[in-house]
């Protein structure tokens, strides 16, 4: 029973450590808000800047996995190019060494003091910034409290099974390949290299494992941490998968390089421990946890320095291993990042914007069809598909908007300027249609969770108004792509019908509720669904009005 309690305490300590480090990172992200993503996006136009930013952000978030996942997310959203991401990934590996150095500080006995201070700031102050600061301090304290809990109970187990554990770690020390796999597996399992390395630091400080055995495990931790980036790119595009591939490639190559020089590297780290660290901490003795922190730092700095000169080769290899797919979104977004096109030919730039808007319009059309399908049948995969489309639509909206604003600084003809202004309106309305689709999905998702059903009459009314909406969507999208006033006119005629149907079906629904056919619980939901469909019609009508102007359909420079 005592051993069972000890094991539970170790697992609990690991949980507290992971929660503390995540709380610190999440609270720092909350304070930074969206500025963190903007900061990363805007300050990584060269590999060196990317490395510095990656190191800084990882030091703040206390998680290289968090930084790489964020980077993969930015690549997936088209807000960052693949080559930009490589520098950040390299920097993230440097920044994660900060956690090892923090763990190396012997401040575990003050852990509960930090917990207390953090709790006071959270529960006795109402200002949000103060509460977030309290969360950072609380996370810092929990990190060390969990670490102390793990270390103390691991020591109990090793004392009780001294002979067995001694033989086990001797075997690991004599089989560095095994140590490499152990580090990789443990880190992949707990999703945190910081946690695995912290446990390893405790083992080394307690004298349970030799330096020659600890370093391969340390190297394996760096490979295991790449699993988070692999998870983050699931369902993503080619560029996101290439980013995850380079992250894995970087850490694997670094680990293999240091495994080749394991013996001299271990002697170097041991020399640093016995000379530099011992001289700094003469009174208390060299903190052995700091030894592995330094080993971790040397590994990442050296790997980054060497592979920095092979960034182009790693990018080339990633493009060969992960082939391009016929994905217009990635091609469009990638080309939009090349602002030199604006200076070369403003007309060419505006022509490209038309292609981007065509693609955005197709995405919106797909989203409307998903919303309609989910309204009548619960298919959970439609929620994830809708989320991806919403992300794509929002990304295209931002990128096209920024690109058009850049185009305003060059000399455009009067007709081109009018088209540019119309494009700005179109993307705004298309984005709003996507938002209403999101609202509908959320309404029906909640309705399905609460097992709320529509009446037969309600289903019939909804089906009828959706039929008109889909006709309007089809013709509006075709009108945009084909410069067709005829299609725009057909779509425009649908808007008035949608307005009438929304008003009639609203009244019918009120009657069903008052007569008891429908419950009052369903009342608000149904009205909001009709309202969102009607608003989609309004935004599509805005686009049609623009298309029906002579300027749009006579502007045929792109048609030839």
PALUMDO-293890 format. One record per residue: x, y, z of N, C-alpha, C in turn; residue in three letters. Coordinates in steps of 0.02 Angstrom, whole numbers, plus 50000, padded with zeros to 5 digits. Atoms other than C-alpha are relative to their C-alpha. Example, Ala and Ser with C-alpha at 12.3 -4.5 7.8 and 13.67 -1.06 7.14 Angstrom:
PALUMDO-293890
500454994150000506154977550390500455006050000ala/499584994149997506844994750357499615005550037ser/
This chain:
PALUMDO-293890
500414994050000500005000050000500435006350000unk/499554994249999501435011850040500315001349932unk/499714999350066502205008349871499485002849951unk/500544997550043500525011349786499915007550010unk/500084992949984500365028149875500595004049971unk/499404996650027502145032549821499945001049925unk/500104999550073501755028749639499485005349983unk/500534995050011500155039049650500285007050010unk/499704993549986501175053349724500445002349942unk/499584998350058502395052549577499575002349942unk/500454998150054500975052949452499665006850014unk/500294993649981500155067049549500495005749992unk/499494994950008501785076649552500115001849927unk/499934998850072501945074449363499415004249975unk/500594996250020500165080749342500035007250022unk/499944993149974500475095949452500535003849961unk/499474996850039502095099649358499745002149932unk/500264998550067501235098549188499475005550003unk/500524994849993499755108949248500335006850014unk/499664993749983500925122049322500335003249939unk/499644997250057501955123849164499515002249946unk/500524997850047500385124649055499655006250024unk/500324994049972499595137349172500435006249989unk/499544994450014501135148349157499965002249928unk/500014998450071501125147248968499345002949978unk/500664997550020499245149748949499885007050027unk/500094993349971499265164749066500425005249964unk/499584995350038500705172748973499695001349932unk/500344999050064499765169848810499385004450008unk/500604995949987498205177448887500185007450007unk/499774993149992499165193048936500215003049933unk/499774997650066499955194348764499425000549951unk/500574999950046498295190548677500214998449929unk/499845001150070498305190548488500655003449979unk/499374996550017499835201848494500574995149992unk/499465004950005500905186248516500044997249929unk/500015002650068500355179048348500235005349951unk/499814994550045500535196048264500755001250005unk/499294999049989502265197948342500414994849962unk/499645005450035502825181048275499965001049925unk/500124999350072502065184348104500415005649970unk/499704994050027502825201648083500765000350008unk/499294999249984504585198648152500424994049981unk/499635006050018505145182848066500164999749926unk/499894999850072505575188447891500694997449980unk/499355003150014507355181547906500114994250048unk/499895005849955507985165047980500295002050068unk/499694998049936509045173848113499475003150045unk/500554997149960507555184248170499544994550025unk/500445005549981506515168348171500284996150059unk/499675003649945507785159648284499935003950065unk/500044995849940507815174348406499285000250027unk/500704999749979505915175748408499784993350028unk/500185006749975505705156848428500284998850070unk/499695000949934506915156748575499645004250053unk/500334995549952506065171748658499304997550017unk/500695002349989504285165248636499994993650041unk/499985006449963504755147848699500215001250072unk/499804998449931505635155348851499415002850039unk/500594997249967504025164748890499464994750012unk/500535005149994502825150348856500234993950039unk/499725005849965503985137748940499824993549965unk/500185006050036503575125448802500205000749927unk/499835000050072504435122048636499444996949960unk/500575003150034502955111048593499465005249986unk/500504994750009501805126048620500195004749944unk/499774995550053502865137048507499954996849931unk/500035003450065502985124148368499284998949979unk/500715000850016501115120548379499705006649976unk/500244993450020500775139248368500265001749930unk/499704998750065501965140548220499654996049945unk/500365004250049501135125948130499315002949987unk/500654996850008499465134548162500025006149956unk/499934994050042500085150648083500124998049927unk/499885002450069500715140947931499364997349970unk/500645002850024499065131647918499525005549980unk/500474994550014498125148147922500265004549944unk/499734996050054499255155247787500305006650022unk/499734993749975499915169047900500764999950003unk/499275000649999501705162747886500204995049947unk/499755004750050502705154547749500414994450033unk/499635005749974503575137847772500725001850017unk/499314998249982505365144947763500045004350063unk/500004995949939504905157847897499964995650062unk/500135004349942504345143848013500624996250021unk/499415004049984506015134648004500435003550053unk/499604996349952506945148348097499694999950070unk/500345000149935505635148848235500084993350034unk/499925006749972505745130048259500704999150029unk/499325000449974507625131248279500065003950066unk/499984995849939507425145348406499634996950057unk/500395003249947506105135448501500414995050039unk/499585004949966507375121948539500505003350047unk/499564996349954508525135048615499615002550060unk/500414997149946507135143248715499794995050052unk/500245005149953506585126848794500524998350053unk/499485001449949508255125448885499915004350062unk/500124995749941507665139548999499664996150055unk/500345004049950506515127249087500494995850040unk/499505004249966507995115949125500405004150050unk/499624995749955508935130549202499575002150060unk/500454998249944507405135649306499964994250049unk/500025006049957507275117749370500664999150038unk/499355000649968509135118349408500095004450061unk/499984995749941508835132349533499704996450060unk/500245003749942508615125249707499515004450040unk/500504995849965507025134449754499364996150013unk/500595004049988505845119849780499675001550067unk/500274998849933505655124249965499575006350002unk/500414994050002504865140849914499394999149954unk/500535001250049503615132549796499325002150027unk/500664998549972502115134149912499915007550013unk/500044992749993502545152449942499755003149935unk/500234997550065502335155749755499274998249989unk/500705002250007500715145649758499555004750039unk/500404995649957500065156349901499935007049971unk/500024993250029500535172849819499555000049938unk/500415000450061499755167449654499274999550016unk/500705000849981498145161949739499715006550027unk/500244993549973497995178649831499855004849943unk/500104995550057498195188349669499394998049959unk/500565002450040496885177449583499335001250035unk/500645000049965495545177249719499845006450037unk/500134993949962495745194049805500055006449959unk/499974994250044495955205549655499544998849941unk/500485000650054494665208749520500295002049932unk/499704997850063495795216649389500284994049962unk/499835005850039496055204349249500764999049994unk/499275000550008497905208249222500334997450064unk/499715002449937498275205449407499854992650010unk/500185007049995497335188949404500434995749954unk/499585003850047498315183349251500724999650026unk/499335000149970499945188249337500014994950057unk/500055005049946499355177949487500024993049972unk/499995006750031499075163149371500704998049980unk/499305001450018500865164649308500404997950062unk/499645001549938501545164849486499774993350029unk/500275006349975500385150649538500284994149959unk/499725005250042500955140349388500734998750015unk/499295000649983502775143849433500084996050065unk/499965003649937502475137749611499804992749993unk/500225006950010501515122249555500524995949963unk/499465003350037502935118149435500514997050049unk/499495002349952504175116949579499714995250052unk/500315004549952502945108849698499924993049971unk/500065006550034502585095049573500674996749991unk/499335002650009504435093149540500274997150065unk/499785002449934504805091349726499644993550019unk/500405005949985503395078749746500264994049961unk/499735005450041504075068349602500684997750026unk/499325001649979505875069349662500034996250066unk/499995003249934505525064649843499754992849996unk/500295006750003504455049649798500404995349954unk/499545004150039505635043649661500584997650043unk/499455001949956507005043649792499794994350047unk/500255005449957505915032749905500024993349963unk/500015006250040505695019949765500714997449988unk/499315002150015507545019849721500364997550062unk/499705002449938508035017749904499754992950016unk/500305006549983506835003049924500224994549952unk/499785004950050507384994549763500695001949973unk/499344997350019509185000349764500384995549952unk/499625004650042509944984749688499714999749929unk/500335000650066508664983149548500085006349958unk/499954993750037508675001549500500725001449979unk/499294998950017510575002049506500194995949939unk/499855004250058510684987449385499655002649937unk/500374997350057509344995249273500355005849968unk/499684994050027510225011849256500714998649976unk/499355002150027511905003349234499924997149930unk/500145002950065511144993749090499845005549949unk/500164994350045510435009949015500635003849982unk/499384996250012512115018549036500464996449951unk/499575003750046512975004548942499674998949932unk/500375000650063511645004948804499695006749982unk/500254993250013511495022948746499425000249950unk/500565000250049510335018248600499344998950037unk/500605001249959509095011548728499795006350037unk/500154993649966509235027848826499685005049953unk/500294995550050508865037548667499264998449989unk/500705002050011507265027448639499575001250062unk/500384998749938506745029048821499825007450005unk/500144992849999506905047948814499475002149949unk/500494998450053505935048648650499314997750020unk/500655002849982504545037248713499675003650058unk/500294996649941504315045748882499745007049981unk/500214993350019504235063048804499394999949955unk/500595000650043503025057548669499384998350040unk/500565002149959501935049848805499725005850041unk/500254994549956501835065048922499935006649963unk/500084994150041501905077748780500375006150028unk/499624994449971503215088148871500724997850011unk/499295001549988505105087248855500235003050066unk/499814996849937505215099049004499884995350059unk/500165004649945504365086149116500504994250001unk/499545005750003505465071749057500705002050021unk/499324997749982507065081749072500035001750074unk/500014998349928506545087849246500064993750042unk/499945006549964506315069749304500724997549994unk/499325002250012507995065549226500495003950043unk/499574995949957508805080049319499984997650073unk/500075002549932508105073349483500374993450009unk/499665006549997508765055849446500765001050002unk/499284998850003510485062649405500255003150065unk/499794996749937510545073649560500034995050057unk/500025005149947510095058649669500544994649990unk/499465004850013511535048849591499764993349974unk/500285006350024510395035649516500214998249929unk/499805001250068511055037549340500645004049985unk/499374996750017512775041749271499885005049942unk/500064994950052513065056449154499984996949931unk/499965003450065513495044749009499334996649982unk/500665003050012511765036749031499455005249995unk/500524994749999510795052949061499985003849933unk/499984995950061511365061948902499614996849942unk/500425002850054510615049348777499255000950012unk/500714998949984508945050648869499825007349986unk/500104992950012509125069548860499925001449924unk/500044999250073509415068448672499344997249974unk/500635003050021507905057048654499405004450016unk/500544995449982506815069948743499895005149945unk/500064995150054507175082148602499664997049939unk/500355003350056506565069448474499264999250018unk/500695001349978505005065248575499565006249998unk/500404993949998504465083348586499725001949932unk/500254998450067504195083948397499314997049987unk/500655003250011502635073148416499435005150003unk/500534995049995501625088648465499905003649934unk/500064996750065502015097248301499674995449949unk/500315004950046501525081248210499244999950011unk/500724999849985499835081448299499695006549974unk/500274993550019499625099948262499885000649925unk/500074999450073499815097248074499504995149971unk/500495004850025498535083148064499405003849972unk/500554996650033497195088747943500205006549968unk/499774993850029498265103447891500244998949929unk/499775000350069498975107447721500724997749994unk/499325002350015500615103147640500525004050038unk/499504995949967501555117847714500044998550074unk/500005001749929501025113547892500364993450013unk/499675006549992501595095547868500755000649989unk/499294998950011503255101447799500335003350061unk/499734996849940503485112447953500124994950054unk/499925005349950503205097548068500574995349980unk/499465004450024504385087147960500695003050015unk/499364996749987505795099947975500155000150075unk/499905000149928505515100848163500274993250022unk/499765006749983505725082048177500704998849972unk/499355000950032507185081948055500565003650039unk/499514996049962508095095648153500224996350063unk/499835003249936507995086448319500314993149990unk/499725006650013508355069248246500735000549977unk/499304999150023509915075248153500455002250057unk/499604997749943510515084448308500154994350049unk/499915005649953510245069148419500504994949973unk/499555004950030511135057548297500725002749999unk/499344996950000512595069748283500344999350069unk/499705000349933512845070248471500074992950026unk/499905007049982512615051548489500674997549972unk/499365002050030514125049748374500605002550041unk/499454997349959515175060348492499824999650074unk/500275000549932514335054348653500555000050053unk/499485000649948515915049748748500385006650011unk/499664993649988516915065948717499525005450025unk/500494995049978515315076148741499854999150075unk/500125001349929514975067748909500605002350043unk/499404997849963516765071048963500035007750004unk/500024992750000516575089448913499515002750052unk/500514997849951514975091349015500244998550071unk/499735001749934515795082249162500545004950021unk/499474995249985517275094149150499705006750021unk/500344993749982516105109249154499724999550071unk/500295000949933515255101949308500545000350054unk/499485000549948516875098549402500425006450007unk/499594993949997517705115149360499575006350007unk/500374993650001516545129449315499455000150053unk/500555000049952515005124349416500244999450072unk/499735000849932516025118849566500295006550026unk/499714993649978516945135549570499475005350013unk/500544995149989515315145349557499644998550065unk/500375002049940514465135349695500464996550050unk/499505003149957515935132349810499724997850067unk/500245001449933514975132749973499504994150001unk/500525005150000513495121549927500144994149954unk/499875005350048514305110649796499645001349935unk/500294998750066513895110249611499294997149996unk/500695002650007512015108749579499984995449939unk/499955004850054511945092849476499445000849949unk/500544998750048510275097649398500235004949947unk/499764995050047511165112349319500474997049948unk/499565003450048512385100349236499624998049937unk/500405002150058511025093049125499695005949964unk/500254994050033510325110349093500525002849952unk/499464997650043512015115449023500094995249941unk/499955004950054512115099248923499455001149948unk/500574998750044510405103048851500115006349958unk/499874993750035510905120848806500544999249947unk/499455001050048512535115548722499744996249939unk/500285004050055511595102548619499605004449952unk/500454996150043510285114848555500375005849966unk/499624994650030511485129348525500454997449943unk/499555002950051512715118248430499614997649939unk/500415002650055511365109748327499725005849958unk/500274994250037510585126548282500535003349958unk/499454996750036512265133948233500204996049938unk/499795004250057512715119148121499464999849946unk/500535000950049511015116648039499745006649972unk/500204993450027510745135348014500265000749928unk/499704999550066511885133747862499704995049950unk/500315005050043510805119647793499245001049998unk/500724998750001509095127947805499714998749931unk/500255000950068508885128347616499964992649981unk/500005007250016509345109947604499434996450037unk/500555003249963508095105247741499335001749969unk/500624998050034506735115247654499914996149935unk/500025003850063507175106747489499804992850014unk/500165007049984507115089447571499274999350020unk/500705000349979505425093347651499545000349940unk/500424999450059504715098347482500024993649958unk/499945006350038505355082047406499634994350035unk/500335005349962504705070947546499255000950001unk/500724998449997503015079647562499835004049938unk/500134997150066502415083147387499435005050003unk/500554995250007501305097547336499374996449979unk/500655002550022499465093647321499645005649963unk/500394995050038498225102247209499545003750049unk/500374996249950497705114347346500045007449982unk/499984993050022497245131447274500125004850057unk/499934995449943497165139247447500735001350015unk/499304999149982498995135947487500375003849946unk/499664996550056499555141647314499835007450001unk/500224993049999498525157547325500335003750058unk/499734996749941499085161647502500755001049994unk/499274999650007500905157947465500195005649951unk/499854994850048500875169347313499825006950027unk/500194993549971499985183047410500545002750046unk/499464997749956501485183547526500545003649961unk/499504996850042502525189647379499755006949979unk/500244993250013502185208347384500395003549945unk/499634997050055503485211647249499575000349936unk/500455000050057502095207747125499655006749991unk/500344993550002501275224347170500425005149962unk/499554995250032502795234147113500104998449926unk/499885002050069503005224046954499415001849955unk/500594998750040501215225746892499395000150044unk/500604999349957499725232446988499414996349969unk/500545003550033498545225146857500064992550011unk/499885007149987499345208046879499814998450072unk/500185000949930499145210047067499254999850010unk/500734999849995497305214547048499704993849967unk/500235006150033497075199846929500054994150048unk/499925005549952497745188247061499485000450055unk/500514999249948496575195547191499344997049978unk/500625002850026495135190547079500004992450009unk/499955007349990495745172447084499914998250073unk/500065001349929495885173347272499285000750023unk/500704999049982494115180247288499574994349973unk/500375005850027493475166447173500064994050046unk/499905005749955494245153647288499645001050066unk/500364998449937493565162347443499254998949992unk/500725000950014491835162447363499824992650000unk/500125007250001491955143647332499994997150071unk/499985002349931492425140947514499365001850037unk/500624997749969490925151147571499414995749977unk/500545004250028489775141147455500014993150034unk/499955006649967490425124747529499765000450072unk/500194999249929490165131547705499245000550007unk/500734999449998488345136247668499684993149992unk/500275006750011488015118647603500094995550061unk/499885003849938488805111147760499505002050054unk/500474997549951487735122247870499294997449987unk/500675002450018486165117147775499944992550016unk/500035007249988486585098547786499974998450075unk/499985001249927486975099447973499345002250033unk/500634997749971485315108348002499484994550002unk/500515005350004484345092547958500254993250023unk/499735006449980485535078548006500655000950039unk/499404999349959486825076948143500574995849972unk/499395003250023488515073048067500585003950030unk/499494996349962489925077648186500605002149958unk/499434998050042491225078048048499875006749965unk/500164993650031490295093047976500245005850044unk/499764994849954490805103048131500745001549987unk/499284999150012492665100148101500125002849930unk/499924997350068492475103347914499815007449999unk/500204993049996491555119447952500535004350033unk/499484996249965492905124948074500605001449954unk/499444999150046494245122247941499825005249946unk/500224995150051493235132047812499985007050029unk/500024993449968492945146247934500705002950007unk/499314997849993494805147047969500295002349933unk/499764998350067495175147247783499705006649976unk/500354993950022493875160747747500285006150036unk/499734994449961494515171847888500705001849978unk/499314998950023496305169447828500005003749933unk/500034996850066495865173847648499755007250006unk/500264993249989494875188947708500575004750022unk/499454995749975496385195647803500545001049947unk/499464999450048497665191747669499805004249940unk/500224996150059496635198747525499925007350019unk/500084993149977496195214247626500675003650004unk/499334996949994498025217647669500315001249932unk/499714999450067498535214647489499685005849962unk/500354994650034497205226547422500215006850028unk/499774993749969497735240047546500685001949973unk/499344998650029499515238247482499935002549929unk/500104997950069498865240147305499785007349994unk/500244993050003498095257047348500575005049996unk/499444995250000499825264747363500305000849930unk/499734999450068500225261547178499505003749957unk/500444996450046499515271147032499554995149963unk/500495004250035497925262546974499565004549958unk/500484996350041496745267846838499365001150039unk/500644998549966495045274846886499574993750005unk/500395006250000494185258546837500284994950049unk/499685004849955495455248046931499875001950073unk/500134997749932495215258647087499304998250023unk/500695001849983493335255747080499944992550013unk/500025007249990493585237147062500324998150067unk/499675001349936494795237147208499535001450058unk/500484998349947493485245947315499444994850005unk/500525005250000492175233147263500274993550030unk/499705006149972493355218847305500015000250076unk/499994999249927493545225647482499314998650029unk/500695001249977491645225447499499824992649994unk/500185007050012491495207947425500284995450055unk/499705004649951492715199747545499695001150069unk/500334998749936491885208347693499344996350004unk/500655003350001490175201647642500084992449999unk/499895007350001490855184247603500204997550069unk/499785002049932491695183547773499414999950048unk/500594999749956490065188547858499534994149987unk/500405006050015489125174647767500294993950036unk/499675005449963490405162647839499865000250074unk/500154999349928490105169648014499304997550016unk/500695002349988488235166347998499954992449994unk/499985007450004488605148447944500254997150066unk/499745002149935489625146648103499465000450054unk/500544999249951488165153248205499504994249994unk/500505005350011486985140448126500274993350025unk/499715006249976488175126048159500004999750076unk/499994999849927488345131548341499294999150028unk/500695000749978486445133048360499794992649997unk/500235006950009486135115548292500424995150041unk/499595004249957487605107948386499724999950071unk/500294999649933486855114048549499314996650002unk/500665003150003485125108348493500064992450001unk/499905007250000485775090848458500234997550069unk/499765001949934486685090348626499424999750050unk/500574999849954485065094848716499414995849975unk/500515004350028484075082648608499355003749985unk/500584995950018482915096348546499834998649927unk/500215001750069481905092148390499545005449972unk/500454995450034481035103148263499354996449983unk/500645002950021479205100448223500034998549925unk/500015001650072478775093248052499895006349958unk/500114993750036478105110247998500625004450000unk/499384996149995479695118548061500534997549951unk/499525002950047480765106547959499825001849928unk/500224998450068479715109647804500135007349983unk/499864992950011479835128647823500745001349990unk/499284998950004481705127847852500274997349934unk/499785002950063481945116647701499835004749942unk/500214995550054480985129047592500445006249996unk/499594993950001481975144447644500724998349981unk/499325002150020483615134747626500044999049924unk/500005001050073483115130147448500115006549963unk/499914993450032482975148547402500705002750013unk/499334997649983484595152647494500534996749957unk/499495003550040485585139247402499985002349927unk/500054997250068484925145647235500355006749996unk/499684993449998485495162947285500764999450005unk/499275001149991487205156647341500314997749934unk/499725002750062487505146647182500075005549947unk/499994994850052487065161247069500465005850018unk/499544994649980488025174147171500724998049988unk/499315002350009489615163647170500174999649926unk/499895000350072489435160446983500075007049970unk/499974993250025489135178946954500675003250015unk/499344997449983490745183347045500534997149953unk/499485003550038491785170546950499955001349925unk/500114999550073490995173146778499865007149978unk/500164993150017490735192046783499295000449970unk/500665000850031488905187946750499475004350034unk/500554996049974487565201246772499354995950002unk/500605004150001486245188346726499944995850064unk/500005004049939486725176846870499895004450061unk/500094995449944486825191746987499275002150007unk/500704997949999485065196946938499564994450029unk/500385005749974484385179346973500094999650076unk/499865000349928485235179447143499665005750037unk/500304994149969484615197047182499254999050010unk/500735001249995482815191647149499844995450058unk/500115004749945483005178047281499985003550068unk/499944996749935483395190447419499335002350027unk/500664997749979481655197947423499574994050022unk/500395005949981480905180447429500224997350068unk/499755002249935482035175747576499715004450056unk/500284995449950481455191247670499274998350015unk/500725001649991479625186747642499924993450037unk/500055006549968479885168547691500195000450074unk/499794999349931480815173447849499455003050043unk/500544996749963479385184747902499414995250010unk/500575004749996478025171747863500164994250047unk/499825005849959478975157247944500095001950073unk/499954997549931479325167848098499315000050032unk/500694999749975477455170848119499724993050011unk/500245006949992477065152448090500294996750062unk/499665002949942478335147648222499695002650065unk/500314997249940477575159548349499324996750012unk/500665003349994475885151748313500084992850026unk/499895006849977476585134148338500174999850074unk/499814999749929477345139148504499385001550043unk/500594998049960475745147648565499474994550002unk/500505005450002474685132648513500264993650032unk/499725005849965475845120448602500314994849956unk/499695004850045476485111548447500764999950011unk/499284999249987478235118148485500095002250072unk/499864997849932479015120448657500315006949999unk/499704993349995479555137548718500764999649998unk/499275000850001481325130448734500275000749930unk/499774999750070481445128948545499895006849967unk/500224993950033480705145948511500585004549978unk/499464995350015482265156748520500484997249948unk/499535003150047483355144448426499755000749928unk/500275000050068482215143448276499995007149970unk/500014993050023482015162348264500705002349981unk/499314998050015483905164748269500254996649937unk/499795003450061484155151748133499715003549939unk/500314996350055482915160648019500345006749990unk/499684993450004483735177248060500684999649967unk/499345000850030485465170848013499954998649925unk/500095001350071484825164247847499815006449964unk/500204993750030483995180947811500595004849993unk/499414995650003485605190247851500504997749947unk/499585002550055486585178947735499755002549933unk/500294997350062485375184147598500165007449991unk/499844992950005485715202447639500725001049976unk/499294999250020487605200347621500104997749928unk/499955002250070487415190547459499705005249953unk/500314994650039486265204447396500485005949991unk/499504994650006487635217247434500494998549944unk/499535002050053488815207447320499675000749932unk/500354999850064487505206047184499915007249976unk/500084992950019487195224947186500655002649970unk/499364997950028489055227547155500124997149932unk/499895003250065489095215047013499555003149947unk/500474997250048487585223046931500195007049976unk/499754993650025488555239346911500384998949935unk/499655000650064489265242546738500754999250009unk/499275000049990491015245146809500274992950009unk/499745006649985491165227346870500024995549937unk/500035004850056490585217446719500315002549936unk/499654997450059491365229046591500755000150010unk/499285000049985493045227746677500294993349980unk/499835006550027493665213746567500754999149988unk/499275000750011495555216246578500244993150020unk/499785006549976495655199646668499754994449956unk/500305005350039494615190246541500414998249938unk/499625001050062495885191346400500744998650017unk/
